[in-house]
Amino acid sequence: MERARKIFISDCEGPITKNDNAAELADAFIPKGDRFFGKISLYDDFLAEVIKKPGYKAGDTLRLILPFFKAFGLDNRTMVKFSRRNIQIIPQADCMLRDVSDILPAYIVSTSYSQYIMAVCEVMGFPFMNTYSTSVNLDHYTLKDGEKRTLKELHARILALPDFSIPSGAESADDLAEPDRKTVDELDEIFWKILPQMEINRIVQEICPVGGREKAAAIEKIVEIEESELKHVFYVGDSITDVEAFRLVKSAGGMALSFNGNDWAIKEASFAVTAQSALPIGWLAMMFLNQGLKGFLDLTMSDITPDNIGDISAFSSKVRKSVRTEKIGSLG
């Protein structure tokens, strides 16, 4: 009975696919879109996890970028076609997800646009009804010629801003270098003073990306649907949009697994794994099914190098004696 109540929930981009669909859309349809998206994404990190702007959450890059998608001609049809054509699956992710789904209730909770998640589900044979993602209908919004020109001017203005960085441990704008603070101030003016005066800003106000607390809320809804508990959740993610989900699951005694995660993810995860394929996710999910979180408490695997061999040997010897008794563990 205990086993049946475990739930597998995964982010999509990172654990299942290699893509960053929104960034790829920006690169393909917005001039110098890779640099443009990168600036907004870093600004997103600053707003969500440094100053914790009220009403803002990690992943809201996906709504801030929408007026610029409209300005440069992106529509629903093109968005769907591009997403289907450019899916890159993490090696063995389809096998992993299929095997896990045969044994556990399995869900995908992603900040990605729903058009992309639907395309991924079609490719992998995963039920779209078991997914949560960011719903957006670009064709629902009209853009006046004057506002289109303004957005293109703002696009050029953002590109012209100096690159900035967020120091480790930063807790406010005061922790940024002075040139970086000026860049952030310019972005504040663009996104919170100029854009709100435009009719197209309605798309920013009405679209709610599934990131941050929305991911956590989706997990809570899944737990309710499955009549389970948060401590029975195995959640895997890799980025800042998973922080709230990690905190929720970890605090309840569930498994919050970082898979090839960035700094934001690793800081909040229960455990971290790095791998070239998705197979280890499935193996660890099976361990969670059979043993729960306790199965991971003393599990450690490391490359052995001349620099770390002493530390690894000492730790391994300690666990060996604990498992096999002091007497037997001391034998050669």
C-alpha positions in Angstrom: 0.0 0.0 0.0 2.9 2.3 0.9 4.5 1.7 -2.5 1.5 2.5 -4.5 1.3 6.0 -3.0 4.7 7.1 -4.3 4.5 9.7 -7.1 7.1 10.6 -9.7 7.1 14.3 -10.9 9.7 15.8 -13.2 10.6 19.1 -14.8 10.8 18.8 -18.6 13.7 20.9 -19.8 16.8 19.5 -18.2 15.8 16.0 -16.9 13.8 15.0 -20.0 14.9 17.3 -22.9 18.0 19.3 -23.6 16.0 22.3 -24.9 15.3 25.7 -23.5 12.4 26.3 -25.8 11.8 29.9 -24.9 15.4 30.8 -25.3 15.5 29.0 -28.7 12.4 30.8 -29.8 14.0 34.1 -28.9 17.2 33.1 -30.7 15.3 32.1 -33.9 12.8 35.0 -34.1 14.2 38.0 -32.3 17.4 39.8 -33.6 20.3 38.8 -31.4 17.8 36.9 -29.4 20.3 34.8 -27.5 21.9 37.8 -25.9 18.5 39.5 -25.5 17.0 36.5 -23.8 20.1 36.0 -21.6 19.8 39.5 -20.2 16.1 39.1 -19.3 16.7 35.6 -17.8 19.4 36.9 -15.5 17.2 39.9 -14.6 14.5 37.2 -13.8 16.9 35.5 -11.4 17.6 38.9 -9.7 14.0 39.7 -9.2 12.9 36.3 -8.1 15.7 35.2 -5.7 17.7 38.3 -4.8 15.2 41.1 -4.1 12.2 38.8 -4.1 10.0 41.3 -5.9 6.4 41.0 -4.7 4.2 39.2 -7.2 7.2 38.0 -9.2 8.6 34.4 -9.4 11.3 32.5 -11.1 10.4 31.7 -14.7 8.5 34.9 -15.3 11.0 35.5 -18.1 8.4 33.6 -20.2 5.9 36.4 -19.8 8.3 39.3 -20.0 9.5 38.1 -23.4 6.0 37.8 -24.9 5.5 41.4 -26.1 8.8 41.1 -28.0 7.7 37.8 -29.6 4.7 39.7 -30.9 6.7 42.6 -32.1 8.9 40.3 -34.2 6.1 38.4 -35.7 5.9 35.1 -33.8 2.4 33.5 -33.8 0.9 30.2 -32.5 1.3 28.3 -35.7 5.0 29.2 -36.0 5.6 28.5 -32.3 4.1 25.0 -32.5 5.9 24.2 -35.8 9.3 25.4 -34.4 8.8 23.5 -31.1 8.0 20.2 -32.8 10.9 20.5 -35.2 13.6 21.3 -32.5 12.9 18.8 -29.7 16.1 17.3 -28.3 15.5 14.4 -25.9 18.0 13.6 -23.1 19.5 10.2 -24.0 17.3 7.3 -22.6 14.7 9.8 -21.2 11.9 8.1 -23.2 12.8 4.7 -21.8 13.2 6.1 -18.3 9.8 7.9 -18.4 8.1 4.8 -19.9 9.5 2.4 -17.3 8.7 4.8 -14.4 5.2 5.3 -15.7 4.6 1.6 -15.7 5.1 1.4 -11.9 4.3 4.9 -10.5 1.9 7.7 -11.2 4.1 10.0 -13.4 3.7 13.7 -14.1 5.6 16.5 -15.8 5.5 20.0 -14.2 7.2 22.5 -16.5 7.6 26.3 -16.9 7.8 25.7 -20.6 5.1 26.9 -23.0 2.3 24.3 -23.4 2.9 24.2 -27.2 6.3 22.7 -26.5 5.2 20.3 -23.8 2.4 19.0 -26.0 5.0 18.4 -28.8 7.3 16.6 -26.3 4.4 14.4 -25.2 3.6 13.5 -28.8 7.2 12.4 -29.4 7.5 10.5 -26.2 4.0 9.0 -26.0 3.4 10.6 -22.6 -0.1 11.7 -21.7 -0.5 15.5 -22.0 -3.2 15.4 -19.4 -0.5 14.4 -16.8 1.4 17.7 -17.4 1.3 21.3 -16.1 2.9 24.0 -18.2 2.6 27.7 -19.2 -0.5 28.2 -21.3 -0.2 31.1 -23.8 -2.2 32.1 -26.9 -0.2 34.6 -28.9 -2.9 35.1 -31.5 -5.3 36.2 -28.8 -3.5 39.5 -28.5 -3.2 42.3 -31.0 -0.3 44.7 -31.4 -0.6 48.2 -32.7 2.0 49.5 -35.2 3.1 52.3 -32.8 3.6 49.8 -30.0 5.5 47.5 -32.3 7.9 50.3 -33.1 8.3 51.1 -29.4 9.0 47.5 -28.6 11.7 47.3 -31.2 13.3 50.4 -29.8 13.2 48.8 -26.3 14.7 45.7 -27.7 17.6 47.7 -29.1 17.9 49.6 -25.8 18.1 46.3 -23.8 20.8 44.9 -26.1 22.8 48.1 -25.7 22.9 47.7 -21.9 26.2 46.4 -20.4 26.1 42.7 -19.3 25.8 42.3 -15.6 26.3 39.6 -13.0 24.8 38.6 -9.7 27.5 37.9 -6.9 27.1 34.7 -5.0 25.1 35.4 -1.8 23.6 38.7 -3.1 20.6 39.7 -1.1 19.7 43.1 -2.5 20.6 45.5 -5.3 23.2 47.1 -3.0 25.2 43.8 -3.4 25.7 44.5 -7.1 28.6 46.4 -8.6 27.6 50.0 -9.5 27.5 49.5 -13.3 25.3 46.4 -12.7 22.9 48.4 -10.6 22.5 50.9 -13.4 21.7 48.1 -15.8 19.1 46.7 -13.4 17.6 50.2 -12.9 17.2 50.5 -16.7 15.5 47.1 -16.9 13.2 48.2 -14.0 12.2 51.3 -16.0 11.5 49.3 -19.2 9.5 46.5 -17.6 7.7 48.2 -14.8 7.2 51.8 -16.0 7.3 51.9 -19.8 5.7 48.5 -20.8 2.7 48.9 -18.3 1.6 52.0 -20.2 1.2 49.9 -23.4 -1.9 47.9 -24.4 0.2 44.9 -25.2 1.4 44.6 -21.6 -1.9 42.9 -21.1 -0.2 39.7 -22.2 2.4 40.1 -19.5 -0.3 40.6 -16.9 -2.5 37.7 -18.0 0.0 34.9 -18.6 1.1 33.1 -15.5 4.2 30.9 -16.1 4.3 27.6 -14.1 7.5 28.4 -12.2 8.4 29.0 -8.6 5.4 28.8 -6.4 3.2 27.6 -9.3 5.3 24.5 -9.6 4.9 23.9 -5.9 1.2 24.4 -6.2 1.0 21.9 -9.1 2.8 19.4 -6.9 0.3 19.9 -4.2 -2.6 19.5 -6.6 -1.1 16.2 -7.9 -0.7 14.9 -4.4 -4.4 15.7 -3.8 -5.4 14.0 -7.0 -3.4 10.9 -6.2 -4.7 10.9 -2.6 -1.1 10.8 -1.4 1.3 12.9 0.7 4.2 15.2 -0.1 6.6 12.8 1.7 5.8 10.3 -1.0 6.9 12.6 -3.9 10.0 12.0 -6.0 10.6 15.4 -7.7 13.4 16.0 -10.2 14.5 19.4 -11.5 17.5 21.4 -12.5 17.1 25.2 -12.3 15.9 28.2 -10.4 12.3 27.5 -11.4 12.4 24.3 -9.3 13.6 26.0 -6.1 10.1 26.3 -4.6 9.2 22.8 -5.6 12.4 21.5 -4.0 11.8 23.4 -0.8 8.2 22.0 -0.6 9.1 18.4 -1.2 12.3 18.4 0.8 10.7 20.0 3.9 8.0 17.3 3.8 10.5 14.4 3.7 10.1 13.6 0.0 12.9 13.4 -2.5 14.1 16.6 -4.3 16.6 15.5 -6.9 18.8 17.9 -8.8 19.7 16.4 -12.2 22.6 18.3 -13.8 21.4 21.2 -11.8 22.7 24.8 -11.7 23.7 26.6 -8.5 20.1 27.6 -7.6 18.9 24.0 -7.8 21.8 22.3 -6.0 21.4 24.7 -3.0 17.8 23.5 -2.4 17.8 19.8 -3.5 18.0 16.8 -1.2 20.5 15.1 -3.5 22.3 15.9 -6.7 23.2 13.6 -9.6 25.0 14.4 -12.8 24.8 12.1 -15.8 24.9 12.1 -19.6 21.6 10.1 -19.8 18.4 10.1 -17.9 18.7 6.4 -16.8 19.9 7.3 -13.3 16.7 9.2 -12.7 14.8 6.0 -13.2 17.1 3.9 -11.0 16.8 6.4 -8.2 13.0 6.6 -8.6 12.9 2.8 -8.1 15.1 3.1 -5.0 12.7 5.7 -3.7 9.7 3.4 -4.5 11.3 0.5 -2.6 13.1 2.3 0.3 11.8 5.8 0.5 14.2 8.6 1.4 16.1 6.5 3.8 17.6 4.5 0.9 19.6 7.6 -0.1 20.9 8.7 3.2 24.3 7.0 3.0 24.5 6.6 -0.8 27.6 8.3 -2.2 29.4 7.8 -5.5 32.4 9.8 -6.6 35.2 9.7 -9.1 38.4 8.5 -7.5 41.4 10.8 -8.1 44.8 11.3 -6.5 43.4 14.4 -4.8 40.4 12.9 -3.2 41.4 9.2 -2.7 42.2 9.8 1.0 38.9 11.4 1.9 36.9 8.8 -0.1 38.8 5.9 1.5 38.2 7.3 5.0 34.5 7.8 4.3 34.1 4.4 2.7 35.9 2.7 5.6 33.5 4.4 8.0 30.4 3.2 6.2 31.9 -0.3 5.7 32.4 -0.7 9.4 28.9 0.6 10.1 27.3 -1.9 7.6 29.6 -5.0 8.3 30.5 -4.3 12.0 33.7 -2.8 13.3 35.4 -6.2 13.5 34.8 -7.5 10.0 35.0 -4.0 8.4 38.5 -3.7 9.7 39.7 -6.8 7.8 41.8 -6.4 4.7 
